[in-house]
Amino acid sequence: MLKDNLKTLRKNKGLSQEELSIKLNVVRQTISKWETGLSVPDAEMLVKISELFETPVSEILGESIEKKEINDLKVISEKLEVINEQLSNYQKEKRKKKIQALIIIDISIILLFILLAILDSPYQTWDYSITEWAILGTFYQAFEWIFMRLAPIAVIILSTIILIKRNK
């Protein structure tokens, strides 16, 4: 395992045997012997190799790095699947909340429309000699006039949006 891992680490770093031997202060033949399994580095040299490749000594001595990389890719892909599923659920929940909010707004507009129709413009009987009542009556009339004309359009638009979002 050491020989395969050492060779894989060296190639992953883009180093030749010569370049690695210079960095470790050994001759190129020593690197070749380690990679062919004819000899092994001592403990001190293993620490240097570990520091150079930024890899734990246990990993250099342990299972094949290539296998570990494949397993890492599998773990990463599984994590990505979980994240994608969570994102999808979040988006579905967000869409559901938007639809609920649109329905509440739609119902509120309809109820306010009905309420204004039932009240039948009560501001017409107010005493407008009092300034505050005159101002309030003017705002009430303006609101009612605008709302009664725009509410049906708003209900149609909101209902259409709700239907479109539900069908997605």
Secondary structure, 3 states (H helix, E strand, C coil): CHHHHHHHHHHHCCCCHHHHHHHHCCCHHHHHHHHHCCCCCCHHHHHHHHHHHCCCHHHHHCCCHHHHHHHHHHHHHHHHHHHHHHHHHHHHHHHHHHHHHHHHHHHHHHHHHHHHHHHCCHHHHCCCCCHHHHHHHHHHHHHHHHHHHHHHHHHHHHHHHHHHHHHC
